[in-house]
Amino acid sequence: DPVNVVIPMSQHAGAPAEPIVKVGDQVKMGQKIAQAAGVVSSAIHASVSGTVVAVEPRLHPISGLEALAIVIQSDGKNTLDESVKPAGDIDTLSADEIIEIVREKGVVGMGGAGFPTKVKLSPKEPDKIEYVLVNGAECEPYITSDYRRMLEEPEKVVEGLKVILKLFDSAKGYICIEDNKPDCIAKLKELTKDEPRMEVREMMTKYPQGAERQLI
């Protein structure tokens, strides 16, 4: 039987996204199917290729309430949309172009709120930003998602910080890691040793160190 994929329009903090496809449309994996509906909102993209079979309220997996969703009947091919491609050399992109890419691609935080990253990267006075903190501290005692990300993909952490620092000329980046993760500290110190605008900061392992205010 064909697999139907239900994609809610509420996957982030703020206003639900607005569908830009209709029943019967053919879509590809990675294609934008809903646009941001306000300043605090986010675009949403298809996770499979196939046919849109419904745009209607469905039960939301988190709230349990009905919320608008797009239903795609997968064709099993996962054909990539033409828009899915590298953004290009970061050094050739302006700050506005970087922020537009983040907005258009629907990048949101991986925390519970799913806060749109474009909003975080668009303060009123970017020249006044002094520090960019990378939160490498776990917010609960037994979870290890940050730890595994830093250990397995530390290059991506450093590259992501490079992108953000390009938006804030006056800022320095601090990768904040609890002192019970010496392997991550050593790995990221090695990767940033030649980066004058980056520094690894060791923090006391103390609950709730990973919470925003405590981290700051």
C-alpha positions, 0 to 999 in steps of 0.5 A: 500500500502507498505510504501517506506522510502527514506534515503538520503546519505547526512544527515551530514556535510562532504562527503555523506555516501557510500551505502553498500546494493543493490536492493533486500537486506533485511534489519532490523531497525538499520542495517548499510546501508551506511558507512562513506566516509572519515574523515568528514562523517557518517554511516547511518542506516535503520529506518525500516525493509524491502526490498531495492527497489532502490539505486538512486538519489532522491530530497533531503528534505533540498537542493531540489537537487538530491542526492543519496538515499537508498529506503526501502520498509517497511515490517511494522514489524520494526524488530530490527537488532542484532547490536542494543544493549547497548554498555556495562558498560562505565567504562569497555570501553577504549577511542578508543572503545568509539570513535569507537562506536560513529563512527560506530553508525553514531552519529552526532550533532543535529544542522543544520550542523549534524557534525559527533560527532566522529570528535569532540571527536578526537582532535590531543592532547586530553590531552590538552583539559581543558574544555568540554562545554555542550551547554544548551543555546538556539541559538534563542530567542523562541526555547525550544529544549535544555530547554525541553531536560534538563528538561525531560532527565537531566540524559541523559545529565549528562551520556553523559558528563560522556562518553565524560570526559572519553575521556579527562582525564585532562578536566572538564565539564561545563553544560552551562545554561542561567539564565532564566531556573532556573528549569533546573539549579536546576535539573542539579546542584542536579544531578552533586553535587557529580561529582567532574569533572562537574559543572553547569554554569549560563549564562546571557540570551542574544542573541546569547548566544547559538552560539559557539563563544559566549558560549566560 
